[in-house]
Amino acid sequence: MRSLTRRTLTALTATAVVALLGTACTGQSPSGSDGSDSGKDVTITFWHGWSQDNEVKAIKANVAAFEKLHPNIHVNVVGNISDDKSEQALRAGGSDAPDVVSSFTTDNVGKFCSANVWADLNPLLRKDNIDPAATFPAPMLNYSQFHGNQCSLPLLGDAYGLYYNKTAFAAAGITAPPKTFSEFAADAVKLTVPDGAGYKQLGFMPTFHGYETLPAHYLGQYGSTYFGPDGKSNIASDPTVAAMFTWQKDLIAKLGGYDRLERYRSGFGDEFSAKNPFETGQVAMSLDGEWRTAALADDHVSFDWATAPFPVPDDQAATYGRGYQTGTIIGIAKSSSKQTAAWEFVKYLTTNTDAVVSFANAIHNVPSTLAALASPAVIADPAFKTFLDIAKNPNSSTTPASINGGAYQLSIQNFGYDFEAGRATDLQAGLRATAQEIDTAIDQAK
């Protein structure tokens, strides 16, 4: 699971998916059973987006374990499926449509739920006496439902934290990872080694074009809520949003200015390769997800490194340990005529502790149930344990679902590009205009 996939889908397909879901097939849930609960042979089709060898192998292992427990339910697995393709199939319906669908794009939950292409799982959860709030971490539960419609469930998660170069820290005389933003800024400056018009080493790349340094990931450290009780955007009235933009721009100035940083960033290699700037030593600190621990181990970097929670604002120091969370979701097609069997499969993947733990261990993601997070079978070396702790932290948060997906995040991000580059100079006016843009887009989507 990689956030670039989700981010790219959000940015590139928001309009297309809204239009698609607006005309989607919204067949009613079938009444009665498909017979699978009485031993009748049933074959369901499961579409997912994983494509790497270890991911596909892990999915197959979980499917095999499920089929062993349910010998009359057979799962036809189809991988490497995009949200666009699955939504087109759900709109068309018929025998070629999947029964169970997963997505990396939690931003689309509001669309899936409001368009009724994914079935509301609340009745099935109640039938089996599963309390979602006692089963899943709060942020994961939040990003898998919309306005009370639990049309999906979490299937592994991502948590974001701080990666730091211990070798560079020692050379700079820094003995511990920073916990507050003021400590973080001071350390970033200490770790920065200028080289002409560029850098031999940069303490941290703070610009919004950087890898994972998105406004939403920063705002997760502030506990920003994005919307008020009336459903309207509150980014212009929530002081944490202005505080984040002010902090980020101040850090840019301390590290040499926007133009200098962007020139340096142009020399970074691919995010998901051994040329990642943290792995090459181009930056000494990085905001990244738990999957990076596996990459660093596999790529045998030339320095000592460690992980910690990302710092928090100084006036929220007591919340240190929090982090932004997202993940994969899974649901049942509303039009499926095999929902009894489909639910058994979804329930197994999302609530069976052994299934969740084995899958998380295999693909280096965060387990998505409270029981799995506490399981002694979870691979929990010190670097990875940081992210397990972030997932358990009650102050951790996510971005809320919206009827038009991640469009509101894209609006905030676009304003961020203008503000950090100096094209927008009035922060409050810019936030007010962006809030209006968000509200207008949501009203149009309705």
Secondary structure, DSSP 8 states (H G I E B T S, - for coil): --HHHHHHHHHHHHHHHHHHHHT-------SS--SGGGT--EEEEEE----SHHHHHHHHHHHHHHHHH-TTEEEEEE-S--HHHHHHHHHH-STTS-SEEEES-GGGHHHHHHTTSB---HHHHHHTT--HHHHS-HHHHHTT-BTTB---EEEEEEEEEEEEEHHHHHHTT--S---BHHHHHHHHHHT-EEETTEEEEBS---STTSTT--HHHHHTTTT--SB-TTSSB-TTT-HHHHHHHHHHHHHHHHTT-HHHHHHHHTT---TTSTT-HHHHTSBSEEEEETTHHHHHHHHT-SS-EEEE---B-GGGGGGTT--BEEEEEEEEBTT-S-HHHHHHHHHHHHH-HHHHHHHHHHHT-B-SSHHHHT-TTS---HHHHHHHHHHH-TT-B-----TTTTHHHHHHHHHHHHHHHTS---HHHHHHHHHHHHHHHHHHH-
